[in-house]
Amino acid sequence: MNKKIFIRFIFFAAILSAMFTGCTGLRKLSDGEYLYNGTDIKYDSIALLSNRNDVQRQLSDLIKSPNTKFLWMRPFLSLYNMVRKPKKEKGIRYWVKNKLGESPVKMSNLNLPQINSAMINRLNNLGHFHATSKYEVNTKRKTAGIVFQISPNQPYKIKQTTIPQGESNLIKKIGKIESETLLKPGDRYSLKVIKNERVRIDKFLKNNGYFYFSVNYLLFDADSSSGIRQINLDLKIKPDTPTISKTAFTLDKIYVFDDFSFEDYHPDTTFINNYYYISNKNTFKPNTILDAVFLRTDSLYSRQEHYNTLSHLMGLGIYKFVNARFIISDTINKKMDAGIYLTPEKKMSIGAEINAAIKSNNYAGPGLKLSLKNRNTFKGAELFSINLSGSFETQYNGEYQGETSYEIILDGTLSFPRFVPLRFNRNQSAKYVPKTTINVGGGLYSRIRYYELHSFNVTLAYSWRSSERITQQFRPIDVNFTNLVKSSDEFQDYLDDNPTIKRSFEEQFIVGSGYNITYSNLYLQNNRTNFLISQSIELSGNLMNLITTNVHGSPPTSDDQHNILDVPYSQYVRLRNEIRYFFRIGKKDQIGIRLINAAGVPYGNSSTMPYVKQFFVGGTNSIRAFRARTVGPGSYSPPDTLSNVYIDQAGDIKIETSIEYRFPIYGYLKGAVFIDAGNIWLVNEDDKRPGGKFDSKTFYKEFAVGSGFGIRLDFSFVVVRFDLAFPLRKPSLPEGERWVFNKVQLGDASWRKNNIILNIAIGLPF
């Protein structure tokens, strides 16, 4: 054998040997020690399990997970073994060893008899009484695995549930909801369902005057002697339940302190609509505050109305703290007084926000936002805000380095904590505050050397929450006016040569309405899975069409447009759907998926969608491997002669999806790996943008795909995001050459410069 080949063979064998021995994490185990390698749970009869997945999950939760393994290796355990023990619980060595690394999970760390007993107890809780469990430890070299052998026995089922009979008001109250019990005859016995039934009864009682009652006063006696594997459940009130807890209280006097303070507080009291209204400075209209109080004199105390009152008062947006206190005022007549203490926010506030942006199109620059808020404009908890914002950007790199753009936006918003002109129905309580919002604003957008665009908008919107998960908004009035006030010769030549794009920039009125509904459980942060579904629809120009058709005597067409104030109005329908789905892997790792599909269809008075209502793909919150708004439409590729024109690629149809794996690194430092895909298309054919029209048979071949990884600084109140991305598929290339992942050359400086995009942004992409 050649000497050089022999040396290489020995070297390679040494590396393999190190990988097999060192990365297994076993070398630091003492004699007689075994590394825990996992558990297998077997059953005598799976058919006896009433819900196999539920049983398997609950039993598996009782067992500690072994060290993370990849193929034959335990890389994190190996890392833990490689790093010497630090002298202090801080510093880079401590972080590497204890945060990145994993300490060994040894068999000696597991209390197997205790785990075995816990499994039997868990099976009993699931109705598998008299179940048995035994375990066996199997060793191999320096590792050990556990096999649990479960004999579950056939589960017990509920034969009947009885509620005690008696003359007390408490027993009678419980009897009224007996038919709604969660414990149905024939159902498998479940301790969890029994607990939920106790909570249901407790909730009912607290909403019917029993302020001092507790779920701990309820218990169920189980009698298994009534039949073969059948069980009777008897509800009982504990004998030591205090008398006060078995008493239903009626509200007597209700005091509302609308500007409570511990300092220099000398209020006046006014009796209004059966409330003692107490105010020091008389800042608020009493009816505004009292309309949010759902507790009633001479009615039974209700925990639901209690919480609805607190939620509604906080939703007004004028209070920093909202508290309620209840005191027994008449023991004999079973009455209690209520005090609602409200601490206001500052009425006026001024804010300033300075930011800087670095965009994926090589533009960067500062931004400034000034805001003024009045939280009680007309003494009815109305919120009036004025915002003035502006930004300046310059291209710091690229062919046209030094080119600049700027924008200035001024808008004012007036928000009412009710439906205007409708008055809130005080006889029907609500946990959430409905809002009416009026917004008026305008903006100036300038791309120096190219164009200057002015816009003006007026919106009337009603928003409300139907439940914790459902939010809705209806915009009966949504008016937008855009005007291209000036353009350079270069940009005008481009528009003249692209009539479809020119029409989207033309001066026009957008007069329409819209509706949006969002269903989300993202507020449940401890859930294993979370999701958001948002759907919206916009209609524009239909009312204007009806008016102008009556005036002109004939309907408009895209070639014979009707005008309002000598300006054509837009007519279209626009739909947008978005789904976000998140699921956890382990305790802190998470996978997020987003899907967006949207479409805008012009008709009647319009042949194209307005530029401000079109869709775009590419950028920090889109497909991050492509510069902002540069993808599409379809397979269209702008010719090099257009490279000096600042024009976004826009479309009428959008499909976009992202998959992102998010994981913690250390403290506020988080990481992510992602893949983005999508594109935009045109509804109608455009000869100047070949390949841009949507085709149901070929659209899937025109997706842009990008991938990358990111670092996030998560400070809870703000997330600073750095995402590095590169393209995997470019739809503008000829078919058959669009996949470019085989051309990825991370070590090539020229390739990195032309393909890798650094996205810097505030907040997560979705």
N, C-alpha and C positions, 0 to 999 in steps of 0.2 A: 504494500500500500504506500502511495506517495506520502512523504513525511508531512507535507503541508496539509494534505487532506486528513491525515491521522490527527494532527493537532486540532484542526477545526472540529473533527468528530468528538474528540475529548472535551473541547470547550463547549460544544452544543449539548453534550450529555450532562455536563456540569450545570449548565443553565436549567435544563429540564429537571434535574435532580433538585436544584434549589427551589424551582417553582412548585414541585410536588411536595417537598418537605416544609419549606419556609412559609409558603402562602397558605398552607393548610391550617396554620395557627396552633399546631399541636406540640411544637418543640419545647415550650415552657411548662408543660404539665408535669407535675411530680409523679413519682411512682404511686400507683393506686388511685390516681385522679383520672376522671373521664370527662370529656367534653360532651355536653348534651347535644344530640344530633337530630332531635325531633320526636314527635309522637304520632302514633297511628291508633285510631279508635275503631274497634270492631264491635259488631252487634251479633248476638245469637240469632235474632230474627228482626230484620229490617221491617218486615211487614207489620210488626207490632207498634212501630213508631207512627204516631198520628200526624206528625209534621217533621219529616226527616231533616229538612234544611234548618228549621228552627232549633231542633234538638242538637244537631251537629254544631251549629254556630255557638249556642250557649255553652256546650261542653268544651269546645275549642277555646273559648274566651278564658277558661279557667287555667289554661296551660301557658306557661311562659314560652315565648318564641326563641328558637335557637339563634346562634350567631348567623348573620347574613352570609349566604353562600353563593358563589358564582362558579359554575362547573364544579371542579373539585376544590376550589380555592375559597378561603375566607379572608378577603383582602382587608376588611376593616379590623378584624381581630389581629391579623398580621401586623397592621400599622400600629395597633395598640401595644403589641409585644415589642416592636422595634424601638419605640420611644421610651427613654428612661423616665422613671417617675419624677415629676417636677417637685421642687421643694415647696412651692406655693400654688394655691388654687387659682392661678391666673397666669397670663403670659401665653406666648405662642406655643410653647411645649405642652402646657396643660390643655390648650385648645385642640391641638393636633391629636393628643393622646385620648382625651375624654370626649371630644365633640365629633371629630372626624372618625376616630377609632371606636372600637367596641370592646368592652371588657369581656373576658371569657364567661360563657354561661356553662357552669359545671354541673354535673349531676348532684354534687353535694349542695348546690344552691336550691335544689328542688325538694320540697317537703311532700313526698309522694303519698304518704298516708293521708295527709290533709287534703291534697288534691283529690284523692280517691273518694274521701268522705264528701267533699264539695260536689263531686259529680253525682253521687247518690242523692244528695239533698236537692240538686238542680232537677234531677229526674222526678223526684217527689213533687216538686213545685209545678211540674208540667203534667201531673196526673198519673205518672208511672210509679205508683206506690209499690213498696216492697221490691223495688229494683235492686240489683246487686252489681257490683263492679269489682274487678280485680285487675292487677297489672303485672307485667313482666318486663324486666330490664334486660336488654340484649346488648352485649358489649362486642366491639370489634376494634382491635388495636387500642387506640386511646380515645375512642368515641363510644357513646352509649345511646341507644334509642329506647323508647318506652312503647309498649303495646298495652292499651287498656281493652279489656274484654267486658262488654256491657251486656247484662241480661235485663232488658227494660221492663218486661212484663206488660201485659195489655193495660192500656190507660183506663182510669176510672172516668165515668161520665156523670154529668149532673142529672139527677132524677127530678128534683124540684127545689125551688128556693122559696122559703117562707119568711114573711115579715111579721114581727110580733103584733098581737092584737092587744088593744088597750084603749083607755078613754083619754089618755093624755094628748094634748094638741100636737106634740112632737111626733108621736106614733101615727096619728091621723095624717099628718103632712107627708110622712114617708110613704104611707099607704097609697096616696094619690098617684105616686109615680112608680108603683109596683109593676105595672104592665110594661114599663120602658126599661126594665132591668137588662143588664148586659149578660146576666147569667141565665142562659136559655136551657131548658130541658134538652138533653141529648148532646150538649156540647161537652168537649173534653174539659176536665177540671184543670184550671190554670190559676196559680197564685197571682199572676200579673193581672188577669181579668178581674179577680176579686178585689185587688187594690184599686183598679180603675172604677169598679162599681162603688166602692167606698167614697172615692173622690167625687163621683157623679152625685151621690146622695148629699154629701157635704156641700157641694156647690149649690144644689137646689135649696137646701136649708138656709144657707147664707143669703140667698136671694129672696128669702121669705121671712126675714126678721131675726134669724138666729145668729146674731152678731158674734157671740162668744163661743159658738159651737166649734168643735175641732174634729177632723177626720179620725183622730186617734180614739174618739169615744165610740166608734163603730167597730164591731167585730163579727165575724162569721164563724159559727160552730159547724164543723163538718162531721156528719154521721155516715159512716160507711157500712152500717149494718142493715141498710134498707133493701139491699138486693145484690145480685152478683155484679161486682165491679160497678156499682152505682153509689152515688153519694147524695145525701140531702144537705143543703146549706141553710142554716137558720141565722137570720140577722138578729143581733142583740145590741142593746145600748148598755155600755158598761155600767155596773151598779154604782161606781164611785163618780159618775158624771156629775159635776156641780149643777146646782139648781139654776144658776144664772145662765149656764150653757144650754139648758132645756127651755129657755124663755125666749119668745119672739117679741122683739122690741119695735115699737112704733116711734117714728121721728116726731119730735115736738117742735122746739124752736131751732131754726137754722140761721146761723150767723155767717155772713159773707164779708170778709175783710179784703177790700179790693186793692189796697196798697200797704199791706202790713209791714211793719218795721219794728225792731227792738229799740230804736233810738228816736227820740223827739217825736213820739207818736201820740197825737191828740185828736182822735177822729170824732166825727159826728155820726149819729145813728139815725137811719131813716127806715121806716117800715114800708116795704114795697112788695106787693104781690105775695104776701105771707112770708117774706124773707126780711131779716134784720140786716139791712145793707149798711156797712160800716166803712167810712172813707175819711181819709185825712186831707187829701188835696183835691178830691173830686175831679180826678184826671180823666176818668172813663165814664161813658154813658152807662148807667146802671143796667138798662135792658140788654146791652151787649154782653155784660158779664153774667147776668142772671139767666139769659137764654142758654148758657152753657152749663147751668146747674140742673141736674136731673133728679136730685133728691127732693122729695115733697113732704111738706108738713102733713101729719095725720096718716101717712102711709107707712107700711112696713119697711124696715131697713132692707136695702138690696145691695149686695156686694157688686153686682153688675152695674147698677146705676152709680154707685160710689166710684168705681174705676172709670166708667164712661165720663163722669164729671171731671175727674182729674185729667184724663187724656184730652178731653175737649178744651179745657182751660189752657193746658200747655200748648195745644194746637193753635191757639189764637196768636201765638208768636210775640206776646207782650210781657210774658212772665218768666222770671228766672227760676222761681220755686213755687210749687203748688202742693199744699198739704191739707189733710182733713183730719179732724179729731172728733171723737164721739165720747160723750159723758152721760151716764145715767142720771136723769133728772127726777124721775118719779118711779120708785121701785114698785109701789103698789099697782099703779096703772101701766107699768111696763113701758115707760117712755124714756127716750134719750134725746139729748140735744146734739146738734152737729155744728162744728165750726170749720169754715173753709178759709185758710190763710194763704193769701196771694202776695208774692213779692215781685214787683215789676222789674223788667229790664230797663236800661236807660232808653229814654224816648228817642234821642238823637244820637247818631253815630256817624263818624267819618272814617273812611278807610282808604288806604293806598296800597297798591300791590305792584311791585317791580319784578319783572321776570326777564329772562333771556332765553331765546330759542335757537337751537341748531337743527336745521331740517335736513332731510335726506337728499334734497335737491341742491345742496351746497349753499343754502342761504342761511344767514345767521344775523341776529340783531336783538336789541333790547325792546321791551314792551312796558307800558305803564297803564294802570287802571286806577281811576279815582272814583269813589262811591260815596254817596250821601244817603242815609236812611232815616226815615221818620216812622216810628213804630206805632204811632197813634194819631194819624193825620187829622181825622175828624172826630176824635174821641170815641171811635167805635172799633178800635183795634185794627184800623186799616194800615197797611204798610205801603209807604211811598218811597221809592228809591230812584235815584238818578245815577247813571253810570257813564263815565267818559273814559274811553280806552283808546289807546293808540299803539302802533308798533312800527318799527323801522327795520328793514332787512337789507342786507347787501350780500352779493355773491362773493364768498371768500376764496373760492377755488373753482377752476373750470375755464372754459373757453372765453366766457364773458365776465371775468372777475372784475368786481367793482360796480356792476349794475345794481340798482337799488329799487326798492318798492316800499310803500308805506300805506297804512290804513288808519282811519280815524272813525270811531263809532260813538254815537251819542244816543242813549235810549233812556226812557223813563217808564217805570212800571208802578201801577196802583193796584194793590191786591186787597180784596175784601174777604173776611172770614165767614162768608155766607154767599148764597146765590143772589145776585143782584139782577133785576129789581125784586126778585122773590124774597120773602122773609122766611127765615128758618122756622120750621114747624116745631114749636117747643113741646108739643105733646108726644113727640117721637124722639127718643134719645138716640144719640149717635156717638160712637167712640172717636170718630175722625171728623175733622172740620172740613166742610166743603168750601171751596174757594172760587172767587171770581177774579180774574186778572185782566187788566187792560194794559197793553203795551204799545208805546209809540216810539219809534226810533228811526235813525237814519245813519248812513255810512258813506264814507268816501274811500274808494279803493284805487290806488294808483300804482301802475307798473311803469316806472319812468322809461321813456323811449318807446313805449308800446301803447298804453291806453290808460284812461281814467274813467272809472265807473261810479255812478252815484246810485244810492238806493234809499227807499223810504218804505216803512212798513207800519201797519196798524193791526193789532190782534185783540180779539175778545175771546177769552177762554174760560170754560167752567171745568174744574177738576175736582175729583172726589175719590174716596177709597170705599169700595163696596165691602171689603174685608181686609184682614191683614195681608192677604196675598194679591188682591185685585185692586189696581189703580186705573182710573179712567179719566180721559180728558176729551172734551168736545169744544171745538173752535167754530162757532157759527160765523164769525167774521175773521177772515185772514186775508189782508190786502197787502200787496207788495208792488212797488213801482221801481223799475230799474231803468237807468238811462246811461248809455255810453256817450259821455259828453265830449270826449275827444279821443283821437287815436292817431298814432304816427302813420306816415305814408307806408312804412314797411308793414305795420299791422293791418292797415286798411287794404293793402294789396292782398294780404293773406285772406282777409274776410271776403273780398270781392272774388277771389279765386275759389272760395269754399262757401257757397251760398247757404248751405244748411247750417253751418256754424255761425254765419253772419246773422241768420234769423234768430238764433238762440241768444245773441247779444243785443238785438234791436230793442229800442225803447218799447216797453210794454207794461200793461197792467195785469197783475195777478189778483183776481177777486174770487175767493173761494171759501171753502170750509173744510174741516178735517176732524177725524176722530181717532183716538188711540186708546188701546187697552193693553195693560201689562199684567201678567200673572207671574208671580215670583215668590220663592221662599228663601231668597238669599239672606234674609235677616236671621235665619236659623243657622248660626255659625257653627254649631256643634253637630249638625247633620252630616251623615256620611255622604249623602248626595244632595246637591242643590241645583236649581234650574231657574231660568227666566224665559218667558215667552212674551214677545212684544209684537203687536200687530197694529198697523195704522193704514188709514185711507185718506186721501185728499181729493177733493173735487173742485175744479176751478172753471169759471166762465159760464156755467149753465144758466145762472140768473141773468147775467149780461146778455147771453144768447137769446133768452126769452124776450128781453126788453128790446134789443136791437132788431130782432126778427119782426116784432110787431111794428116797429118804427119804419123799417125798410120794406117790409112786405114780403121778404124772402130770407131764408136762412143764409148765414155766411159760409164761405168756403176758405180754404187756405190760400187760394188765388184771389179771392174777392173778400178781403177781411173787413169786418165791422170795427169801428173805433169808439172809444169812450174818451171824450175830451181830446180828440184828434190823435189818440194813441191806441194801437191795437191791443185787445185783451187776449190773454192766454186761455185756452180751453183744453183741459186734459183730465185724466184720472191717474192717480199715483198710489201704488200699493207698496208697502214695505213690511217684511216679516223677519224677525230675528229670534233665534233660539240659542240660549247659553246653557250648557250642562257641565256641572263640576262633580267629580267624585274623588274621595280621599283614598289614598293608598297608605295604610298605616295611620299614624297620628297626625303628621304634619305635611306629608307629600300629597300633592293634588294634581289631577289631570283635568284640564278645562277644554271644552269644545264649543266653538261658536259657528253658527250657520246663518248667513244672511241671504235672502233672496228678495229682490225688489224689481219693480217695473213701473215705468211711466208711459202712458199712451196718449199722444196728442190727437185731437180730432176737431171737427167743426171749424172754428176760427183759427186753428193752429196746425201747422205741419211738423213742427219740432217742439220739443220740451224747452222751457226757458232754461237758460244756463244755470241759474241758481237752484233749479229743481232737478237737475240731472245728477247722475251718479258717477263716482270716481273710484279708482282702485290704485293702490300703491301708497306707501308712506308709513309713518310710525305706528298707526293704529289699524293698518290694513295689511297688505302683503309687504312685509318689511324688507324683503330682498330687492325691491324696486323703488326707485325714487318717487316722491309724492306725485300722484295723479298722472303717471306715465304709462300705465298698462292699458292696452286695448285702443279702441274697441275691437273685439274679436282678434283676428290675426293681422290687423292693420299695422303697418310700420311706417311712421312718418318719414318722408324723404329727407336727406341731409340738408336740403335747401331750407327746411323749416326749423332747423336746429337753433337758429338765432331768433326765433319767435317764441315769446313766453305765452304758451297756450296749453291749458290742461286738456288731457284726453278725457272726454266726457261721453256718457252713453245713457240709453233709456232703460236698459235691463242690467241687473247686477246679480251675480252669484259669487259668494265668497265664503270660505270656511277656514278655520284655524284650529289646530290642536296644539296644546301647550302643556308640558309637564313642569310643574313648579315644585321646588324643594328648598328646605332651609339649608344654609351653610353654617352660619354662626351669628347668633344674636339677630340684629336687624339686617344682616346680609343674607340675601336670598338669591337663588339661581333659577334658571328656566332653560328648557330646550323646546323648540317649536318648529312647526311646519305650517305654512300659509299657502292657500291656493285660491284662485278665482279669476274673474275677468268681468268686463262690461261689454255690452253689445248695443246696436242700434235697432230700433223697431222697423224703420224704413230704410230702403237701399240708399246709399250715398256714393255716387260715382267717384267723389274725391277721397273717399275713405274705403277702398276696396277691402273686402274681408271683414267689414265691421258689422254687417247685418246678422242678426240672430237666426240660426238655423237649428231646428230641433234635432236634426240628424247628425250634425257635426260639432255642436257647441262644446261638447265634452272634450274635444280634441284641442280646444283653444284656451285651456286653463294655464295661467301662469302659476308656477310653483316655486316657493322659496323656503329655505330652512335657516336655522341659526341657533344661537344660544345667547342668554342674557344674564346680566347681573342687576339686581334690584336692591336699593337701599330703602328698606321698609321701616319708616319711623312712626307707623300707626296713623298719624294725622296726615302724612304725605308720603308718597312713594316716588323715588327718583329712579328712572329706568334707563338702562344702557343695553340695547339689543344689537348684536352683531349678526348680520344676515347675508346670505349669498344665494343667487338664483340656481334652481335645479332644472327649471323648464321655462323657455322663452317662447310665447305663442307667435311672436312676430317673425320668427325664423321659418324657413320653408318646412313643410310637413315632412317628417322623417328625420329632421335635424333639430327638433325643438328640445329634446332632453339633452341637457348639457352637464349633468352631474358627473359624467365620465371625463369631463374636461376641467373639473375642479382641481386647481393647482394652488393650494394654500401657501406653498413655499415660494411661489413666483410673485415677486413684488409688483410687476406690471399687471398680472391677473388680479391681484388683490385690489389694486388701485381702481380698476375698471369694473369690478364685480362686487366687492364687499361694501356693504352699506352699514354705517354706524347710526343707529337711531337713538337719540337722547330725548326723553319725554318725561312728563310728570303724570303719574297714575299708571295703572295697568292697562294693557291694550283692550281688555274686555273682562 
